Amino acid sequence: MTDAAERLAATLTDINKAESEFGRASGSVTLIAVSKTFDSASIRPVLEAGQRVFGENRVQEAMQKWPGLRDDFDEIELHLIGPLQSNKAKEAVATFDVIHTVDRLKIAKALKSEMDRQGRQLPCFIQVNTGEEPQKAGIAPQDVDAFISACRDDVGLDIVGLMCIPPVDEAPGEHFALLEKIAARNAIKGLSMGMSSDYKTAVGFGATHVRVGSAIFGARDYR
Ligand SMILES: *Cc1c(COP(=O)(O)O)cnc(C)c1O
């Protein structure tokens, strides 16, 4: 039986191995431990093991869990990796440190006005629907360049990266490569890509942030 702290250590070792295997600088990939659906008691051992960067996909759930954890642990960095409604922008800006899922102008504007109001300019990633799946959030690849300019130049968001979730039934590599290409031509450095099943591949394609949940916390129970 392994526990979450051991699986965290194994994941960090794997990331480090992948960095050297693919000629990436050591420490160039940030692990986001995705703690969605897990309660504070399950998250604490991972914090105690030293992990500080976490991802949650629901604003409401994060608001319930993280203020208490922030009281007990310094320097937590919380990333919003799930879809955002503009009526939750206020809570999102107050709760999170980085947003990965900017994918509509309405959201971009709502976030910016809340950031101004709260005096917190959060780094943002734009979510790209690399597989052009109708059910999936994200900007279509052909619309991304214009959307990036609008977010940067018109809205004034600090766009630090792009994020994608490849289709489940396709090899992820081509999606990671596409995201990297879009980022490069827009002079964007951050690439949020790779989950439990494919984070090592993502490191090979230039990921700067991998979002790993079940490989650390175990299988999720959505009941
Ligand atoms: C849940 C989730 C993850 C983590 O998924 P695992 O397969 O458990 O590693 C990563 N990214 C997003 C956007 C998620 O919603």
The ligand as a Tripos MOL2 file, in Angstrom:
@<TRIPOS>MOLECULE
LIG
   15    15     1     0     0
SMALL
NO_CHARGES

@<TRIPOS>ATOM
      1 C1         -9.0900   16.2650  -13.0770 C.3       1 LIG1
      2 C2         -8.2180   17.0430  -13.9600 C.ar      1 LIG1
      3 C3         -6.8620   16.7200  -14.0870 C.ar      1 LIG1
      4 C4         -6.1910   15.5710  -13.3720 C.3       1 LIG1
      5 O1         -6.6090   14.3570  -13.9270 O.3       1 LIG1
      6 P1         -5.9130   12.9560  -13.5250 P.3       1 LIG1
      7 O2         -6.1860   12.0870  -14.6810 O.co2     1 LIG1
      8 O3         -6.5710   12.5060  -12.2810 O.co2     1 LIG1
      9 O4         -4.4760   13.2260  -13.3220 O.co2     1 LIG1
     10 C5         -6.0840   17.5180  -14.9210 C.ar      1 LIG1
     11 N1         -6.6160   18.5420  -15.5950 N.ar      1 LIG1
     12 C6         -7.9150   18.8750  -15.4980 C.ar      1 LIG1
     13 C7         -8.4190   20.0380  -16.2580 C.3       1 LIG1
     14 C8         -8.7640   18.1480  -14.6790 C.ar      1 LIG1
     15 O5        -10.0520   18.4870  -14.5960 O.3       1 LIG1
@<TRIPOS>BOND
     1     1     2 1
     2     2     3 ar
     3     2    14 ar
     4     3     4 1
     5     3    10 ar
     6     4     5 1
     7     5     6 1
     8     6     7 2
     9     6     8 1
    10     6     9 1
    11    10    11 ar
    12    11    12 ar
    13    12    13 1
    14    12    14 ar
    15    14    15 1
@<TRIPOS>SUBSTRUCTURE
     1 LIG1         1 GROUP 0 **** ****
